[in-house]
Amino acid sequence: MNTTTSLEEALALALKLAPKERLQLIERVASSVELEIEAAPSGKGQPQEHWGRNLLRLLDERRHT
């Protein structure tokens, strides 16, 4: 079974849940992703700045020059 089929089946099942259960599912999935991100080894000592924040900082600097 390929990953796309599994994802589509999981989504179909999730959409059959009651609204409250869907919210609980979303929270659990988001929490698991957050835990994986936090546990992922970082290549650097400092966490890398998100590209969006970096872009906003650069735009702000250009606006003030």
Residue pairs with C-beta under 8 A, 6 or more apart in sequence:
14 22
14 25
15 22
17 25
42 48
